[in-house]
Amino acid sequence: MTVMLGAATAIVVLMMLFAWLPEICEPGLLLRRWSRGSNGDCSTGIRQAVDDVITGFVAEHNLPEVDASRLREMKSRPGMMPVTLLLHPQLVKRENWRFVRGRNLTAVMAATGVSALILPPLAGMALHDVSLSLLPLLNVAVFFTGVQLVRQTYSDLSLLNVLVTVKPD
């Protein structure tokens, strides 16, 4: 039982690490900082990083030029930029001119649920064996990072649907 729960923890931790990798890399850190503390004016390096991420999102979802230009116009309002979805374009897919939850977001949600399910037995085992004490801590970290990613994704998903799927009059 311990081996099975330990293996499940390792798998869930690796899944969440790969899901969070774009946030940890340089463009993700730059975009997060830019979106929180900027008024739209930025250096050419940050502007280039924002353009690259937007171009990658547009290419991933094959957005028409009208929708891509709406995303590019958001650079003047960095606080409203859907940074999570720009960094993680694989979390959503486009169906019927709307963005909906993709398979990868479902996998993140499942990993979050699995970490919540295996936390109580691992915590009980860790009380009796100190060498297992790292496993519950990893599950807590996976749970909170998963919840944070899902929360940010759904927030950005609604913003992106309002922004991009506006029907012309």
N, C-alpha and C positions, 0 to 999 in steps of 0.2 A: 504494500500500500504506500509506503514511504517513497519507494522508487517511482511508482506511477505518479504520485503527486509532485515529486521533484522534477520528473520529466515534463509534466504538464506545465509546471511553473517555468521551466527553461524555455519551452516552446512559446508560451505566451509572452515572456520577456523579450525573446528574439523578435517575435512578430511586432510587438509594440516599438521596439528599438528601430526596426526597419520602417515602421509607419512614421516615426518621429524624425527620421534621418534628415529630411529636407529642412526641418526647423532648426536642427543643430548645425547644419552646414552654413557657410558664409552668406549666401544670398538670403537665407531665411532669417538669420540674425540681423542682417542689414535692413530687410524689409520690416521686421517687427519694430526695430528701433525707429525707422523712418516713419512708420504709420502712427506711432504713439507720440512722437515729440516733434513733429514737423508741421509747418504751415503750407507745405507744397513746394517751397524753395529748397533745393538740395544741390549737392555737388554733382559733377558729371558722372562720377563713379556710381553713386547711388541711383541717379537717373538711368544710367545704362543697366544696372541690375534690375530695376523695376521694369524697364522695357523688355529685358530678356525674359523675365518671369511671365509678363503679360503675353509675349510672343509665344512662349512655350504653352501657355494655357490655351491660346487661340488655336495653335497648331494641333494640340491634343484633341480638341473638341470640334475642329473644323468650323469655327465660327465665321459667319459672313463679315465683310468689312464694316458694315454698319454697327454690328454688335461689338466688334473689336475696337472701333473708334470710341464707343461709349465707355469701354473699359479704360482706354487710354486717357479719356477725359477725366477719369477719376483721380489721376495723378495730382490734380489741383486740390483734392480733398483727401489727404492720406488717412485721416481717421476713419473714413468710410470705405476704404479700399478692402476688398475681400481677400486679405493676405493669406488666410488659411487655405482657401481653395486655389489661389494662384500658386502656392507652394505644393499643394497636394491635388493636382488636377485629376488624378486617378480615383479619387474618392467619390466623384460624382460622374454621372453620364447624362447625355442629353436625349430626351425622348419627347417627341411632339412639341418641339420648340421650348421645352422647359428643362431645367436641370433637376434631376432626381437622384436619390441615393444609389450609389454604385456598389459593386461587389466588394470592393476594398473597404468601404465604410461599414458594410455589414460584417466583414471579417474583424474590423476594429471593435465593433460593438460586441461581437461574439467573444473576442479575447478579453474584453472588459468584464463580461458576464462570467466567463470561466475563472478569471482571477478572483472575482467575488465569491464564487462557489467553492473554490478550493482553499480560500483563506482560513475559514474556521477550523477545518481539520489540521491544517498545517500549523496554525497557532497552538492548537492543543498538543501536537507532537513536539513543537519547539519548547513547550514548557517542561517536557521530560528529557529532552535531548538538546543541549545548548548548541551543538553543531548544526542543527536545523534552523536556527534563529534567523538566518539570512533569508530563507524562503518566504516567510510571511511579510517581511519588509519589502521584498521584491514584488510580491502580489499587491501590496498596498500602493506601491509606486506605479505599477501597471494600471491598477484600477483608476487612480486619480489622473494619470496622463491620458488614459483612454476616455474618461469622462470629459476631460478638458478638450480633447481633440474632437469628440462628437459634438460637444456644445458649440465650439467655434465653427465647426463645419455647418451645422444647421443654421446658425446665425448668418454665416456668409452665404449659404444656399438661398435663404429667403431674400437677402439683399441682392444677390446676383439674378434671381428670377425677376425681381422688380426692375432691376437695371437693364438687363439684356432682353427680356422677353416682352418689352413694351410694344403693344400693337399700335401701328400708325392709325391716325384718325381717318 
